Amino acid sequence: MASVGFQVIGVDKDPDAIAICKNRWGSQRLLSFIASDYKDLNFDPSYFDLVVSFHTMEHIADDYHFLKSCHRWLKTGGG
């Protein structure tokens, strides 16, 4: 997504996974990475136009809370 002009923030709670991503893609101007559990993220409400999650919910005990967080961070009309 960053390669076609979107500002992208990658999040993973595993610092090793974030280190690999930074090493591989850290030079891309529109791409940044955060090592954090989603519960500790402090994005403002309606911060994102789009929230994408891959292979996340099977690792989260409270998937409802995760989806509520994603919804809170998503702008009205966002995807």
C-alpha positions as semicolon CSV with decimal commas, in nm:
position;residue;x (nm);y (nm);z (nm)
1;M;0,000;0,000;0,000
2;A;0,285;0,240;0,079
3;S;0,440;0,175;-0,261
4;V;0,133;0,325;-0,430
5;G;0,112;0,635;-0,210
6;F;-0,074;0,539;0,106
7;Q;0,063;0,625;0,451
8;V;0,089;0,287;0,627
9;I;0,151;0,200;0,991
10;G;0,232;-0,164;1,061
11;V;0,168;-0,292;1,412
12;D;0,273;-0,618;1,575
13;K;0,318;-0,699;1,942
14;D;0,629;-0,903;1,863
15;P;0,935;-0,673;1,860
16;D;1,129;-0,930;1,655
17;A;0,865;-0,919;1,381
18;I;0,881;-0,539;1,381
19;A;1,262;-0,550;1,358
20;I;1,239;-0,777;1,054
21;C;0,988;-0,543;0,889
22;K;1,200;-0,236;0,962
23;N;1,505;-0,411;0,819
24;R;1,320;-0,519;0,504
25;W;1,098;-0,216;0,436
26;G;1,214;0,057;0,672
27;S;1,347;0,276;0,394
28;Q;1,003;0,332;0,240
29;R;0,898;0,691;0,301
30;L;0,530;0,626;0,376
31;L;0,577;0,317;0,591
32;S;0,634;0,300;0,965
33;F;0,618;0,023;1,225
34;I;0,509;0,001;1,588
35;A;0,583;-0,282;1,830
36;S;0,276;-0,284;2,054
37;D;-0,027;-0,476;2,165
38;Y;-0,336;-0,322;2,006
39;K;-0,473;-0,244;2,356
40;D;-0,179;-0,008;2,416
41;L;-0,217;0,193;2,096
42;N;-0,319;0,556;2,140
43;F;-0,452;0,651;1,799
44;D;-0,714;0,924;1,806
45;P;-1,070;0,826;1,717
46;S;-1,135;0,849;1,342
47;Y;-0,759;0,849;1,270
48;F;-0,755;0,603;0,979
49;D;-0,928;0,593;0,640
50;L;-0,875;0,217;0,626
51;V;-0,787;-0,050;0,882
52;V;-0,649;-0,379;0,751
53;S;-0,576;-0,678;0,970
54;F;-0,409;-1,001;0,860
55;H;-0,381;-1,310;1,080
56;T;-0,473;-1,118;1,394
57;M;-0,801;-1,234;1,539
58;E;-0,694;-1,594;1,588
59;H;-0,431;-1,464;1,829
60;I;-0,660;-1,237;2,034
61;A;-0,873;-1,361;2,323
62;D;-1,125;-1,074;2,303
63;D;-1,186;-1,030;1,932
64;Y;-1,491;-0,812;2,000
65;H;-1,274;-0,557;2,184
66;F;-1,022;-0,565;1,897
67;L;-1,296;-0,495;1,641
68;K;-1,438;-0,214;1,858
69;S;-1,092;-0,058;1,872
70;C;-1,055;-0,081;1,493
71;H;-1,399;0,076;1,451
72;R;-1,310;0,361;1,689
73;W;-0,990;0,437;1,492
74;L;-1,173;0,429;1,158
75;K;-1,314;0,746;1,006
76;T;-1,687;0,755;0,935
77;G;-1,736;0,607;0,593
78;G;-1,392;0,443;0,604
79;G;-1,322;0,085;0,515
